[in-house]
C-alpha cells in the first residue's frame, strides 16, 4: 500500500476515535458507577450481617460481579463502533434494503411496500 493510503486510513481511525470517545467515556463512567453502587451495597449488607440475629439467612454478594472490567470496556467500545456505522439512524430516511418475497422468491425493496402517507411497519416476529 502507498504512503497516502496509510495516511488516509490513520486519519480515518483517528477521527473515528475522536467521535466515539465521548460516548465511550460516558458508558465507562456508568459502568464504574454501577460497580461503586454494588460495592457500597455489599459493604452495607456485610455491616447489617454482623449486627443481625442468627435467624436471618446470610446474604451472599459475589466479588465477581464487577462491571468495570477490561472485557466490558472492550464490549462497550465495539458496541459504540457498531452503532456509529449502522445504516439506520433515528430521524433519517430508512435504508431501502432488498428483501425476498415468500410467494415467488422475487427480490424487491422494502420501501416498495409503502402506500401513500401510510406508515410502513416491519414485524420480524419471534425467533424463540
PyMOL commands that set and color helices and strands:
alter all, ss='L'
color gray80, all
select helices_A, chain A and resi 3-50+70-85+110-113
alter helices_A, ss='H'
color red, helices_A
select strands_A, chain A and resi 98-100+107-109
alter strands_A, ss='S'
color yellow, strands_A
deselect
rebuild
show_as cartoon
